[in-house]
Amino acid sequence: MIVRRGGVDDVDAIAALHERSRAAYYGDALDAEDAQRDRRPMWRRLLGESDAHVFCAVEDDSVVGFLCLRWQVKEVEVELHSLYVDPPWFGAGVADALHERFVEGLSGRPAHLDVWNRNERAKAFYRRRGWSPSDQTRPGPAGTPFVTWRRPARLRR
């Protein structure tokens, strides 16, 4: 598996993987209308933004995971906007490789991300890598909030 920079040619693969992964972790909590929403316009936009950086984990020419980070010059923290793995690849080290790439891009800066509070797999993954939940939340599906997690500056892993 290689991790490489994502590009506009990856939009369809990223959007489809995003939909599959969301369906796996939201399960029945995913609103049907939201599940049907086309994710391609969002990913086209993000791939074109100067402060967004998308990386794809690729195995045998197929995107099996991706991450998007947002590094805004004016902000101290880097945002881990998204990290998704195709469900058949859960537990295969894809998320590890993507997270390592994310950490390389931090340059010692602190980071934050939002995790849906019912996503136990994600919470355990981020906790093992030095992230901690904060008291900051925003509304999420099925009445369960997204919780902002933070990663301190200069933490290696």
C-alpha positions as CSV (number, residue, x, y, z in Angstrom):
1,M,0.0,0.0,0.0
2,I,1.2,3.5,-0.8
3,V,0.0,6.8,0.5
4,R,0.0,9.6,-2.1
5,R,-1.4,13.0,-2.6
6,G,-5.0,12.9,-3.8
7,G,-6.1,14.7,-7.0
8,V,-9.1,15.6,-9.0
9,D,-8.9,12.2,-10.8
10,D,-9.7,10.6,-7.3
11,V,-13.0,12.4,-6.8
12,D,-15.2,9.5,-7.8
13,A,-13.3,6.9,-5.7
14,I,-13.1,9.2,-2.7
15,A,-16.8,10.1,-2.8
16,A,-17.8,6.4,-3.2
17,L,-15.5,5.3,-0.3
18,H,-16.8,8.1,1.8
19,E,-20.4,6.9,1.3
20,R,-19.5,3.3,2.1
21,S,-17.5,4.1,5.2
22,R,-20.2,6.5,6.6
23,A,-22.9,3.8,6.1
24,A,-20.7,1.3,8.0
25,Y,-20.2,3.5,11.1
26,Y,-23.5,5.4,11.2
27,G,-25.6,2.3,10.6
28,D,-29.3,2.9,11.2
29,A,-28.5,6.4,12.6
30,L,-27.8,7.6,9.0
31,D,-30.6,9.8,7.7
32,A,-31.8,8.3,4.3
33,E,-31.7,11.8,2.6
34,D,-28.1,12.4,3.9
35,A,-27.1,8.9,2.7
36,Q,-28.2,9.7,-0.8
37,R,-26.4,13.0,-1.1
38,D,-23.8,13.1,-3.8
39,R,-20.4,13.7,-2.1
40,R,-18.5,14.4,-5.3
41,P,-19.1,18.2,-5.3
42,M,-17.8,18.5,-1.8
43,W,-14.6,16.5,-2.7
44,R,-14.1,18.4,-5.9
45,R,-14.2,21.7,-3.8
46,L,-11.9,20.3,-1.1
47,L,-9.4,19.0,-3.6
48,G,-9.2,22.5,-5.1
49,E,-8.8,24.5,-1.9
50,S,-5.3,25.7,-1.1
51,D,-5.6,25.0,2.6
52,A,-7.0,21.4,2.2
53,H,-4.6,18.5,1.6
54,V,-6.0,15.1,0.6
55,F,-4.0,11.9,0.8
56,C,-5.1,8.6,-0.6
57,A,-4.1,5.1,0.6
58,V,-3.8,3.0,-2.6
59,E,-3.6,-0.8,-3.0
60,D,-3.5,-2.3,-6.4
61,D,-4.6,1.0,-8.1
62,S,-7.7,1.2,-5.8
63,V,-8.2,3.9,-3.2
64,V,-8.8,2.0,0.1
65,G,-8.7,5.0,2.4
66,F,-8.1,8.7,2.5
67,L,-7.6,11.7,4.7
68,C,-8.1,15.4,4.4
69,L,-6.4,17.9,6.6
70,R,-6.9,21.6,6.6
71,W,-3.9,23.8,7.5
72,Q,-5.0,27.4,7.6
73,V,-2.0,29.8,8.1
74,K,-3.9,32.0,10.5
75,E,-4.9,29.2,12.8
76,V,-2.6,27.4,15.3
77,E,-4.3,24.1,15.1
78,V,-4.4,21.8,12.1
79,E,-7.8,20.3,11.4
80,L,-8.1,16.6,10.6
81,H,-11.2,17.1,8.5
82,S,-11.7,13.5,7.6
83,L,-10.0,10.1,7.7
84,Y,-12.0,7.3,6.1
85,V,-11.2,3.6,5.3
86,D,-13.2,1.3,3.0
87,P,-15.0,-1.1,5.3
88,P,-13.4,-4.3,3.8
89,W,-10.0,-2.7,4.8
90,F,-11.0,-2.0,8.5
91,G,-8.2,-3.3,10.7
92,A,-5.7,-3.7,7.9
93,G,-3.4,-0.8,8.8
94,V,-4.8,1.7,6.3
95,A,-5.9,4.2,9.0
96,D,-2.5,3.8,10.7
97,A,-0.6,4.7,7.5
98,L,-2.9,7.7,6.9
99,H,-2.6,8.9,10.4
100,E,1.2,8.7,10.2
101,R,1.1,10.8,7.1
102,F,-1.1,13.3,8.9
103,V,1.4,13.5,11.8
104,E,4.2,14.1,9.4
105,G,2.3,17.1,8.0
106,L,1.7,18.7,11.5
107,S,5.3,20.0,11.9
108,G,4.8,19.9,15.6
109,R,1.5,21.9,15.6
110,P,-1.5,20.9,17.7
111,A,-4.5,19.4,15.9
112,H,-8.3,18.9,16.3
113,L,-11.0,16.7,14.8
114,D,-14.6,15.9,15.3
115,V,-15.7,12.3,16.1
116,W,-19.3,11.2,16.2
117,N,-19.8,10.1,19.8
118,R,-21.2,6.7,18.9
119,N,-18.2,5.8,16.7
120,E,-16.4,3.6,19.3
121,R,-13.8,2.4,16.7
122,A,-12.7,5.9,15.9
123,K,-12.6,7.0,19.5
124,A,-10.4,4.1,20.5
125,F,-8.2,4.7,17.4
126,Y,-7.6,8.4,18.2
127,R,-7.2,7.8,22.0
128,R,-4.3,5.3,21.2
129,R,-2.6,8.0,19.2
130,G,-2.7,10.7,21.9
131,W,-5.9,12.5,21.1
132,S,-8.3,13.5,23.9
133,P,-12.0,14.5,23.8
134,S,-12.8,18.1,24.8
135,D,-16.1,19.5,26.1
136,Q,-16.8,21.1,22.7
137,T,-19.6,19.5,20.7
138,R,-21.9,20.1,17.8
139,P,-25.1,18.3,16.8
140,G,-24.9,15.0,15.0
141,P,-27.1,12.2,13.6
142,A,-29.7,10.5,15.8
143,G,-29.3,13.1,18.6
144,T,-25.7,12.0,19.2
145,P,-23.2,14.8,19.1
146,F,-19.9,15.2,17.3
147,V,-17.2,15.7,20.0
148,T,-14.1,17.8,19.2
149,W,-10.9,15.9,20.0
150,R,-7.5,17.5,20.4
151,R,-4.0,16.4,19.9
152,P,-1.2,18.4,21.6
153,A,1.7,20.0,19.8
154,R,4.9,18.0,19.4
155,L,3.4,14.7,20.2
156,R,5.1,11.9,18.1
157,R,3.0,8.9,16.9
